[in-house]
Amino acid sequence: EYEKSQLSYQNYLSGEPSKDRSNRALYRLGEIHQKNKTFATALRYFEMVMQRSQVLMLLEDAKGSKAQCLFELEQYDSAENIFKEVAFTHPDDKKKWQARIYLGRLDQKRLDYEKSIEKLKNIYFESEVKDVRDQAKNLIDLIIEKNLNKIALIRLSEKYSSGFPLDHILLRLISIYREERSSSVTSY
């Protein structure tokens, strides 16, 4: 299906549409490549839109998509700079929050789990967008479950006095203690 859409947009562009419509088509081609995980190609389309478009929303969307591609290509410093800009300048609040989610994920990719949890926790408590809050919560849960050892969890349990994410940290510690107890009982 993406190949058909891609071909249709390329054919449309060969008919020399107006500048605004051609920019929209270039953006759609970038989205298609992004969905197909051909991030380097998508990045080129988003950069073309950023150079050519005068439409603020399209320009900001292309900027956010460019940052996502850079993130996926593990160009974290470049992605971070753009996500910070999008988080403050994008006219759509949901996309601002989405950029902040990516900033938290950047810390996770850099193995700074404590900083990542702190950013995501702030998003969880500050955002009014349910999808964004749910995504922040799920990412925190994933970090707690997959990336933190017992010592890191204990340190974080001392940092947070109550509520979220302390409850999830304590549940994970209980699970670890049960696993340790079960393995010590079976070794006798």
N, C-alpha and C positions, 0 to 999 in steps of 0.2 A: 504494500500500500504506500509506503514512504517513497519507493522508487517511482511510482506513478505520479505522486504529488511533486516530487523533485523534477521529473521530466516536464510536468505541466508548468511549473514555475519557470524553468529554463526556457521553454518555448514561449511563454508569456514575455519574458525579458528580451527575447530575440525580436519581438514585434515592436520594440522601442516605445514602451509605455511612458506616461508622464513620470517626472522625477519622484514625486511622492509615492506613486504606485510601484515604481521600480524599487524604491527603498523598502517598501513593505514586502515585496516579493523576495528581495535579498535577505531580509530579516527572516522570512518564513523558510528560506533555504538553509539559513543558519540553524534554525530550530530543528529542521529535519536532520541535519548532520549531527546536531547535539543529541537528539533522541537515538540516533544510530551509533552514538559513541565515537564518531569521527570528529573529535574535538578540535584538532588542528585546522581542519577544513571549516568547521563551524566558526572558529575564531576569526578566520579571514573574512567570512561574510559579515560577522558582527562589526569588525573593524571598518569594512566598507560602508556600512550603514552609519557608523559613528562619524565618518569623514564627510558623508554626503547629506545626511538628513538635517532638516531644519525643524522638524516636528519634535517638541520636547519629550513627549511620552515615548515615542519610538526611540529617540536617542538614549533616554534613560533605560529603557528595556534592553537595548543593545548593549549598553554598558554593563548591566547586571548579568546578562547572558555571557558576555565576554569574560567577566570575573569567574563565572561558574566553569567555563571551559578552562581557564587558567588553573583553577582549583583542581580540576580533573587531570590536567596535564602536570600536576605537582609543581607548578610555578607559584608557590605560596606567597612569596613577598609581593609579587605583582598583583595577585588576586586580592591580597589583603588591602592594598592601597585602594583598589577600585571598590571593594565591598564597603570600606569605610566611607567613601564618597557617596555610594548609593544609599547607605544607611542614613545619611543626612540630607540628600538632595532629591531622592526619588519622590514624585508626587503621589504615588500609591503607598499608603501605610503598610499594607500587607507585604509589599516588596521591600520596604525598609526593614521590616522585621525579619524577612527571609535573608536579607544581607547580614543581619546581626547573627542569625543562626549559623550562617557560613563562617562568620568570624569566630564563633565558638568552636565550630568543627575544625577550623585551622589550628587552634590550640591543641585539639585532640590529635590531629595529624602530626603535630610537632611534639607529641608525647607530654604536653603540659596539661595533664588531666585536671588538676586542681583549678587552674585558670579557666579551662574549658567549662568545668562544672559551674564555676562562679558566674561566667557570662551567660550560660544557658539558664541558670537559676534566676538571674535578673530578668531574662526574657520571659521566663515562665510566670513570674510575678507581675511584670509590667505590661505585657501585651494583652490587648483585649480581643485579639484574633485567636479563636479556639484552635484552629489548625496549627498555628504557630506555637501556642502553649503546649499542645499535645506533642508536637515534634520536639520541642525543647525537653520535655519530660522524658520522652522515649530515648533521646540521645543521652541524657543523664543516666537513665537506667542501664543503657547499654555500656556506658563507661564504667559504672559501678560493677556491673556483672562480669564484663570481659577484660577490663584493663587494670583494675586496682587489686593489689594484694592486701593481705590482712593488715600489714603495718600502715599502708596508705589509708585504708579504711578507718583504722583506729584514729589516725591523725585527723582525718576529716570529721570523724564523730565528735572530736573535741572542739572542732571549729564551729560546727553548727549546733546551736543549743536546743532547737526543737523544730518540729514540722518537716517540710520537704526541703532538702533531700535526706535529712537525718534519718527519717523513718526507713527509707530504702537502704541507706548505708547499714543501719542496724539489722535489717532483715538479711542482708548479704553476710554480715558478720555472724549472725546466728547460723546461717547455712554453712559457712566455713567451719564454725565450731562443731556443728553436727557431723560434717564430713570427717573432721579430725578425730572426733570421738568414735565414729563408726570404724575408721581405719585402725585405731588403736585397739578397739574391742576385738576385731577380727584377727589381729596379729597375735593375740594370746592363744 
